[in-house]
Every structure is written in structure tokens, then in C-alpha cells.
Amino acid sequence: MYAHQMFSFSLQAHALPLVVFLAMAAVGLELQWRHFQSLFARPRVPVLGTLVHTLTFPFIAMTLIFAAKFVGLAISDATIMGILLIAACPSGGFSNVLALMAKVNLPLSVMLTVVSSLGSFLTVPLLMGGFGLLVAELQEPVRLPVIQTLVQLFLLVVLPIAVGMGLRQMKPRWVDQHMVRLQQVTQLALYAVAAGIVVENFSVMRAGFSEAIPWSIALCAVNIAACFVLAKWVGLTLDDAVTVALEGSIRNLAVAFLIAGVVLDRLDIAVLPTVYFGAVLVVAILFAKTWRLYLR
């Protein structure tokens, strides 16, 4: 029993932060200073895209939670906090794969992912704090330790992205040759560690899986539709609107697990983000393939 607990603790407290660091460094490999220059030179599309995909998910999450409570639908505290956590997290690198799959604006997708990841240093604590004010009737209110969260986000999001950028600056040819493989390996490592944490803590997490499935599908589908409509409404092209919709539907599983498992030490909260990624594999991939094959 003791060895089992130690193994679980080691995955959560040691393997997860290391894998998160490597995954975010792999994101940084895609970023060059010229990307920031182009952002400042032609800021309209990336700025509008960032605003749409950053703010839409939290608004939808809060709306669905309030609607469920209004009609008397039972929803556990852990699921509510999981929904709010995934809504507060930055977008994830899988959105770049979906943009490639849909044949839309891949450079825009990469830029939005990196800007969202860097901005998470501020947006995650701010959004979680705002959620705590709006959803005050939880048995265990949303309380994110701000200083600890900022330290974790700096060390495991901002710093590794900077390391990835520095490596690209110093070894551009090596990065070009190995970047895709490195990103694939780090993503697989992240999913393997996440799966290991789920297996080791399944007795804690299994109660929330059935409840998380419909919520995850609804969140993904509604968010894709809303981001697409809003992106079109603010004047983006069809391809850019689809890019923003895909970007807005993906959330960074690494950051979600980091906050749930390391900062909050509440793996029951990690159920929703885990199931949400599964929903993305169905809903978002279906949308990307449908756009590429039939709607372009």
C-alpha cells in the first residue's frame, strides 16, 4: 500500500512537472522573435483571435454552469471546478495539429498558442479568481493560491518557452531537423504521465467520469461554434475564423493537470480536463476534417 502511494506521489509531484516543462519548451521551439515583430506590425488578426479564444470559453463555461443550476440539474463541485479550471487554462499545442488537419492558418494557430501560453502567467490566476467570486456557493470555494500558482506557471510555462526560444535562436538548423519529433515525444510523454496518474488514482477519479462526459462534449461543441461565429463577426476570414475556433476549443492538459494535481492537490478536479481531451479527439477532429473535406 505504501509503495503504491509513493508511486502515485512521484508521478504527480515529480514526473508531471518535468514533462510539463519539456512540453512547454517544445512549444517555444516554434517561436522566433520575428513572430512578435509581425504581431506588432499587423496586430489586428492575432489580437482579435487571442481575445476571442481567451474569453469565449470562460463565458460559455459560466453560462452552462448557471443554466444547469437554474434548471435544477445536479452537478458536483469537482465537475464545476474542473470546468472552470479547463476554461481558465491556455490553449494547447494540439490545436496546431487540428489547424494542419483542417488546412487553415497554421502560423496564426502557432502564434495564438504561444501567446496564450505566455499570457497564462496572468490569465489563469485572474480567471480562477473571477470564477471564485461568481461561483460562491460551492461547498469548497474556488481558491487558487496566487503566489504558488504564479511561481509554478513561471517555472513550468514561461521559463521553458523562453528556453525553447533560446535553443531555436542558438541552433536553428538542429531545431528545424528535430522539432517535430521532439514535440511528438513530449506530447506522448505528457499523455502517458496523465494516463498513469489516472490509473494510480482511479478510485478517487472514477466517480466523476460519467458526469464529465456530456459536459466535455457540450463545452467543446458550443465553444467551437461560438468562437467561429464571434471570429466572423469581428471580421476575420473564414480560414482564420476556423483557426480561432479550433484554437479556442483546445485547452492545455499539462497546465490543467499541473494546477489540479500539484497546486491544488485535487485529482478529482482533473477528471473534467482529462475527459475533455477525449471529447476534443471526437468533436474537434470531426469539425476539422469536415471543414477540410466539405466546407472549404
C-alpha positions in Angstrom: 0.0 0.0 0.0 2.8 2.4 0.9 4.7 1.7 -2.3 1.5 2.3 -4.3 1.1 5.7 -2.7 4.7 6.6 -3.2 4.5 5.7 -6.9 1.4 7.8 -7.3 3.0 10.7 -5.5 6.1 10.5 -7.6 4.1 10.7 -10.9 2.1 13.7 -9.6 4.8 15.6 -7.9 7.9 14.8 -9.9 7.2 13.3 -13.3 4.3 15.7 -14.2 6.3 19.0 -13.6 9.2 17.6 -15.6 7.0 16.5 -18.5 5.1 19.9 -18.4 8.5 21.7 -18.6 9.6 19.7 -21.7 6.2 20.1 -23.4 6.2 23.8 -23.0 9.9 24.0 -24.1 8.7 22.2 -27.3 6.1 24.9 -27.8 8.8 27.5 -27.5 10.8 25.9 -30.3 8.2 27.1 -32.8 8.6 30.8 -31.7 11.0 33.3 -33.1 11.4 37.0 -32.4 10.2 37.8 -35.9 6.8 36.4 -34.9 6.5 39.1 -32.3 7.6 41.7 -34.9 4.9 40.5 -37.3 2.4 40.6 -34.4 3.2 44.3 -33.7 3.3 45.1 -37.5 -0.1 43.6 -38.2 -1.8 43.1 -34.8 -5.4 43.0 -35.8 -5.9 39.3 -36.6 -3.8 37.8 -33.8 -5.1 40.3 -31.2 -8.7 39.7 -32.1 -8.1 35.9 -32.3 -6.5 36.0 -28.9 -9.4 37.9 -27.3 -12.0 35.6 -28.9 -10.4 32.3 -27.9 -9.3 33.5 -24.4 -12.6 35.0 -23.3 -15.2 32.8 -25.1 -14.5 29.6 -23.2 -14.8 31.1 -19.7 -18.0 32.9 -20.7 -19.5 29.6 -22.1 -18.4 27.7 -19.0 -20.1 30.1 -16.6 -23.2 30.3 -18.8 -23.6 26.5 -18.9 -23.0 26.2 -15.1 -25.6 28.9 -14.3 -28.0 27.3 -16.8 -27.6 23.9 -15.2 -28.2 25.3 -11.7 -31.2 27.3 -13.0 -33.0 24.2 -14.3 -32.0 22.2 -11.2 -29.5 19.9 -12.9 -27.3 18.2 -10.4 -23.6 18.9 -10.9 -20.8 18.1 -8.4 -18.4 20.6 -7.0 -15.5 18.7 -8.6 -17.0 18.9 -12.0 -17.8 22.6 -11.6 -14.2 23.3 -10.6 -12.9 21.1 -13.4 -15.0 23.1 -15.9 -13.7 26.4 -14.5 -10.1 25.1 -14.5 -10.1 24.0 -18.1 -11.8 27.3 -19.1 -9.0 29.2 -17.4 -6.2 27.3 -18.9 -4.4 28.5 -22.1 -4.8 26.8 -25.4 -2.8 23.7 -26.2 -0.4 22.6 -28.9 -2.9 20.0 -30.3 -4.7 23.0 -31.8 -1.8 23.3 -34.3 -2.3 19.7 -35.4 -6.0 20.4 -35.9 -5.2 23.6 -37.9 -2.9 21.5 -40.1 -5.6 18.8 -40.4 -8.3 21.4 -41.5 -5.8 23.2 -43.8 -6.4 26.6 -42.3 -4.0 29.2 -41.0 -1.2 27.2 -39.2 1.1 30.2 -38.5 -1.8 32.0 -36.8 -2.6 28.9 -34.8 1.0 28.6 -33.6 1.1 32.3 -32.7 -2.2 32.1 -30.7 -0.9 29.0 -28.8 2.3 30.6 -27.8 0.7 34.0 -26.8 -1.9 32.1 -24.9 0.7 30.0 -23.1 2.8 33.1 -22.1 -0.3 35.0 -21.1 -1.4 32.2 -18.8 1.0 33.5 -16.2 -1.6 36.2 -15.6 -4.8 34.9 -17.1 -5.1 31.7 -15.1 -5.0 33.3 -11.7 -7.2 36.2 -12.8 -9.8 33.9 -14.3 -9.8 31.5 -11.4 -10.1 34.4 -9.0 -13.1 35.8 -11.0 -14.7 32.4 -11.1 -14.3 32.2 -7.3 -16.3 35.4 -6.9 -19.1 34.3 -9.4 -19.5 30.8 -8.1 -19.5 31.4 -4.4 -22.0 28.7 -3.3 -19.6 25.8 -3.7 -19.0 23.7 -0.6 -15.3 24.2 -1.2 -15.0 27.6 -2.9 -12.5 28.2 -5.8 -9.4 29.3 -4.0 -6.2 29.3 -6.1 -3.0 30.1 -4.1 -1.9 33.0 -6.2 1.8 33.2 -5.3 2.3 29.4 -5.7 0.4 29.4 -8.9 2.4 32.3 -10.4 5.7 30.6 -9.4 4.5 27.3 -10.9 3.4 29.0 -14.1 6.6 30.9 -14.4 8.8 27.9 -13.8 6.8 25.4 -15.9 5.3 27.6 -18.7 7.1 31.0 -19.2 10.6 29.7 -18.5 10.6 26.6 -20.7 9.1 28.6 -23.6 12.0 31.0 -23.2 14.4 28.1 -23.1 12.8 26.7 -26.3 13.1 30.1 -28.0 16.7 30.4 -26.9 17.5 27.0 -28.3 16.0 27.9 -31.6 18.0 31.1 -31.7 21.3 29.3 -31.0 20.7 26.1 -33.0 18.1 26.9 -35.7 19.2 24.1 -38.1 19.2 21.5 -35.4 15.7 22.7 -34.2 14.3 22.6 -37.7 15.5 19.0 -38.1 14.3 17.7 -34.7 11.4 20.0 -33.7 8.5 17.8 -34.9 10.0 14.7 -33.3 10.7 16.5 -30.0 7.1 17.8 -29.9 5.7 14.4 -30.6 7.8 12.7 -27.9 6.9 15.4 -25.3 3.2 15.2 -26.1 3.3 11.4 -25.8 5.2 11.6 -22.6 2.5 14.0 -21.2 -0.3 11.7 -22.2 1.5 8.7 -20.7 2.0 10.5 -17.4 -1.6 11.8 -17.3 -2.8 8.2 -18.0 -0.5 6.9 -15.3 -1.9 9.4 -12.8 -5.5 8.5 -13.7 -4.8 4.8 -13.3 -3.0 5.2 -10.0 -5.7 7.4 -8.6 -8.7 5.8 -10.4 -10.5 5.1 -7.1 -10.6 8.9 -6.5 -11.4 9.9 -10.1 -13.8 7.3 -11.4 -16.9 8.8 -9.7 -16.7 11.9 -11.9 -16.1 10.3 -15.3 -19.7 9.6 -16.3 -20.7 13.1 -15.2 -17.8 14.7 -17.1 -18.5 13.1 -20.5 -21.6 15.1 -21.5 -20.2 18.3 -20.1 -17.0 17.9 -22.0 -18.8 17.2 -25.3 -21.1 20.2 -24.8 -18.3 22.5 -23.8 -16.2 21.6 -26.9 -19.0 21.8 -29.4 -20.5 25.0 -28.1 -17.1 26.6 -27.8 -16.2 25.8 -31.4 -19.4 27.2 -32.7 -19.2 30.4 -30.6 -15.6 31.1 -31.4 -16.3 30.7 -35.1 -19.3 33.0 -35.0 -17.5 35.6 -33.0 -14.4 35.5 -35.2 -16.5 36.0 -38.3 -18.5 38.8 -36.5 -15.3 40.8 -35.8 -14.3 40.5 -39.5 -11.9 37.6 -39.7 -11.7 35.5 -42.9 -13.3 32.0 -43.0 -10.0 30.2 -42.6 -8.9 32.5 -39.8 -12.3 32.0 -38.1 -11.9 28.3 -38.2 -8.3 28.6 -36.9 -9.6 30.6 -33.9 -12.5 28.2 -33.3 -10.1 25.2 -33.2 -7.7 27.2 -31.0 -10.4 28.2 -28.6 -11.7 24.6 -28.3 -8.3 23.2 -27.2 -7.0 23.6 -23.6 -3.6 22.8 -22.3 -3.9 19.5 -20.4 -0.5 19.9 -19.0 -1.4 23.2 -17.2 -4.7 21.8 -16.1 -3.1 18.7 -14.5 -0.3 20.9 -13.0 -2.8 23.1 -11.2 -5.2 20.3 -10.2 -2.6 17.8 -9.1 0.3 19.9 -7.9 -1.0 23.4 -6.9 -4.5 22.3 -5.5 -3.7 18.6 -4.8 -7.2 17.7 -6.0 -7.1 15.0 -8.6 -10.9 14.7 -8.6 -10.8 18.2 -10.3 -8.6 16.8 -13.0 -11.3 14.4 -14.2 -13.1 17.0 -16.3 -9.9 18.2 -18.1 -8.9 14.6 -18.8 -12.3 13.7 -20.2 -12.4 17.0 -22.1 -9.3 16.0 -24.1 -11.2 12.8 -25.1 -14.1 14.9 -26.3 -11.7 17.1 -28.4 -10.4 14.0 -30.1 -14.0 13.3 -31.3 -15.7 16.7 -31.7 -12.8 19.0 -32.8 -11.2 16.4 -35.1 -14.6 15.8 -36.7 -15.0 19.6 -37.2 -11.5 19.9 -38.7 -12.0 17.0 -41.1 -15.5 18.2 -42.1 -14.2 21.7 -42.8 -11.3 20.4 -44.9 -13.3 17.9 -46.9 -16.7 19.5 -47.4 -16.9 23.2 -46.3 -13.7 24.9 -47.6 
